Structures are given as structure tokens and as C-alpha cells.
Amino acid sequence: MNVTRDIASTRAALAAARQAGRPIALVPTMGALHAGHRSLIEAARRDAGCVVVSIFVNPTQFGPRDDYVRYPHDESGDLKQCEEAGVDLVFFPPVEAMYEKDAVTKVNVGRLTETLCGPFRPGHFDGVTTVVNTLFNIVQPDVAYFGQKDAQQLAIIKRMVRDLRMPVRIVACPTVREPDGLAISSRNENLSDAQRRQAASLYGALCDAGDRIRGGERDAAVVTREMQRIITEAGPARVDYISVVDPETMQPVANVAAPVLVALAVHIGATRLIDNLRVDPGVRSP
Amino acid sequence: MNVTRDIASTRAALAAARQAGRPIALVPTMGALHAGHRSLIEAARRDAGCVVVSIFVNPTQFGPRDDYVRYPHDESGDLKQCEEAGVDLVFFPPVEAMYEKDAVTKVNVGRLTETLCGPFRPGHFDGVTTVVNTLFNIVQPDVAYFGQKDAQQLAIIKRMVRDLRMPVRIVACPTVREPDGLAISSRNENLSDAQRRQAASLYGALCDAGDRIRGGERDAAVVTREMQRIITEAGPARVDYISVVDPETMQPVANVAAPVLVALAVHIGATRLIDNLRVDPGVRSP
């Protein structure tokens, strides 16, 4: 397995694969790799000839009150996992390789960034789209893999790629969950045992929403009110949002008449958790 | 010469050249080709194996009061010029091939877009950087050519490419001028004979600025005041700006201590003309 830390070495390392016509797959990560990332890498290995994992904790997508400084780092553990997963190249740049000191360019995806997490994390999605655009320009992948857990991020990246005619295919991979349903996230490590048990209520609330909508409920306000009740009954929690939105545009839906994304962001203690479920009202629960 | 109008055909037409390792050069234009464009195409032909000219009058870089609807079009003349100039591929897309109806993604280059033409053409440079980014994603050139006449556009595109680590080299080509010094532009066609004669004062003012700075003048305000005098003495003109700026950052310079860009935008009648001159204070006039 090759490990590169600068742009020129990365492009040089990939030139041979490109010349040989091997499709290049990129799995962009912020490190602290877990089962969710491993599922992205497995999908990439099934599809492509050359699998690249980028590991970069991107400062521009963290706000001043976000957890950039305490975001987990585990370089040797990450490299070991990549090696075991059959990754061809790990791109592990320092901040200076990614950003010039006086960089000013930003990529913005408009309305899609203004709902859900947008108002709670100003500048976050511009940071994400700008760094993903940059990673795509460095690696020039044929295909890139993102988790459905970050559903708004995924919708925004898909839209950026479509709008800017980027020559890369975006593959969405299902959220990987713990046995009790909690979506796997690097931030779960920050939960105490009690908070960890409480956190299962998020997936419980999403499943309740799915059941209600498939059972015929069309009023998004009724759905989210029940979700709020389930989450707050499980313990002390601060809700950023619980929303029903269009899965492509991320705009709120009042009456459910087509597949929707039910999404939430909830603080348990000092840890902010997000999760979501795509629900098709046309399919009734078995 | 190949002519394509959609993305898939363009990529297919370029696949062979790319496979053969022929460098791909892009000359982005808005059509109505003239000697300035021809100089870009000639530079591309000298450098690269495969020369692509894109012709697209980009609506998103025109404001509501700009001249989008009366911007000159000459498809058959443009194709003939490209053929004669030895262009390999002309990419001539309709608006729908470039933009989805609900496109929302924008590329912004921050402070560089806020000076000179920026305040007079809100959104213009976002339109430019977004469409150039899109053209680069469609054509995937190794090198792209831009005229120094649009100096702010050039600086902004260079910065975008650098900031986003785009895998393309930007080549700046010197401004092509009429015998009396007027920078060649598609918009010159809109000038009456009298306005055309008057317009030579713009280059006269730039040369005066160059002489003064090389002669020892360090006060940018003195330089621009004399330029204003030269231009207004030549006839009725509305000045958007006459400025001395840093050639990379486009920020105003008060005291000239390093190479500067002297730039202006002036309306003569209904026609807005821009021009600029790079001046090195260290080199005295012969």
C-alpha cells in the first residue's frame, strides 16, 4: 500500500493506474476509521481497479465552536485498517498541502446548504464542497463513495458534481449501524455509557417516523412531533432539528406525497449526533 | 475539425487524444472571434497536441443591465476561423448542455472579485469562475489560455486553479491591440467612428501611467488623476474606475514599490471598455 502526503506524489502514484485504464475510486474520510468507512472501502474495492482513501481533517468545515481540536486522530490505526482492507493508496496530506495560506476560493451549493445542518453550522458545507472539489482535482477519481449517514452532505456533493459537470460518479452507501440502531460515527466515542444507551432513541424515532409514514400519516408535523417525544423521553437532549425534507433538494416537506428524507441533529451532552432515514410513503410496512 | 455540442460527444472526441498522451489545450471564448482569440489559438497550437476552442456566451456572467442579448454571435464565421487556425475541436454547447435548470452551485474567489469590475458587475466573476470550472470539468484540458486584456478575470482564474488544485496550467497571452493601441474586443464593433477614435485615449492614458511610474512617480493617486484627465479630454466618457492594483491580489496600491497593474473601465456611449497595463517601476523607459 502506497501512502502519499503531497499532490505531486499522489498524481504520480496514480498515473500508472490511469494509463492502464484501471478505474480510480476515492473514499474521502477524516480518519478515525470505523465500520462505516470500511463499508465504503469495500464498495470501492468491488467496483474499481484502484482504491484511494484520503484522510484529512478539514479545518474549513469546522466552525469556531465545533470540535476540530478534539476530533479523533489515529494515524497508525487508520493506515493498518486501510492496509487490511486492500486499499491501494492512502492520501494523508498536511493542511499546507491542501490549502495555500491565502486561499480564498469557495464552492457553494446554494439552497441545499441552507436547511437542516446549514443554519447550525455556518460555512460548514462550503468547507465540505470546497475540500471535496479539491480532493477530486488532486486524485481525479472516476468514482467516489460517501455515506448516506451524512445525507445532506451527500445531496450537496451530488448536486455540485452535477452542476459543475465533474467527471466523477458519486456512489451513496447505506448507513452502518450498531446492533441497537445507532449510526456508527467517530463522535460516538465521546458518549458516556448512559449517553450511549440514550442515543439509541434517535434511530428509534426515525423508525417510528418510517412506520407512521408507511402507515399512511401524511402530515410531517405529526411525524416530527412524535419523534421529538421519543427522543426527549429517552433523556436530556438538545434538538437542533427534526425535519422531513425532499431527498434531493433538502427543502422541507409539509405533506408527504413522495419519498422523503427524515433527518435529525441532536446534542446528547457535548456530542452532536446526526442521523436520517429515507422513507417511501408508497411502500407499506410488511 | 470536429464540432461537438454536448458533453458526452466532447469527452468521447477527446478520449483518443488523451489516451495517446497528446496534451489538450483549451481556449475558452464567447465567440465573435477576433485577432485576440486567434493569438490564444496560435499559442495553444504551439504548445499542445490537441487544441479545443469552446464557444459559449455564458448568461450567468451577465447582469440584468449588461449586454447579454446584444452580445455578437457569428457561428459560421467563428467555425471558419477555427478551421483556418487549425483547431482540432470546437465545443459549441447550447445553454442546456452547460446548466441544469435548477443549478445552484457557484464558485467564488473572494477578495479578488471585490475590486475593479467587481462592484460594477455584481455576480459577474462568480459566473465566470463557475463556467470556467465547468468547462474544465468537461474538456479536462492540460493547459488553458486566457488573454491579459481581462486581467482581473485572469488573476481570478489563476487563483481558483491554484486554490482548488485543479490539474490545469493557465497561460496568459498578451493583449492584442489595434494600430492606435485600442485593445481588440468584440465590443469595439458597437462604437461609432467618432467613439472609436476617442477610445484610443484609454491606451494613451495607460501608456502615460506606465511612463510616469517608470519615470519615478510612486503616488498612485497622481497617476490615476492624470489618466482621468487624458480620457475625459478626449471626449465624453463615464469612468467606472481607473485603478492601480497588485497584479496578483487585485487590491489597490497607494504607493508603487513593486510591479503593479494599472486598470480601467470606461463607458464611451453605451459601450463599456476595459483595458490594463502591467508596469514594473524598476524598469525605466528607454
Interface residues (C-beta under 8 A of the other chain):
Chain A: I7 R11 M98 Y99 E100 D102 A103 V104 T105 K106 V107 N108 V109 G110 R111 L112 T129 T130 N133 T134 N137 I138 Q140 R159 M160 R162 D163 L164 R165 M166 P167 T249
Chain B: I7 R11 M98 Y99 E100 D102 A103 V104 T105 K106 V107 N108 V109 G110 R111 L112 T129 T130 N133 T134 N137 I138 Q140 R159 M160 R162 D163 L164 R165 M166 P167 T249
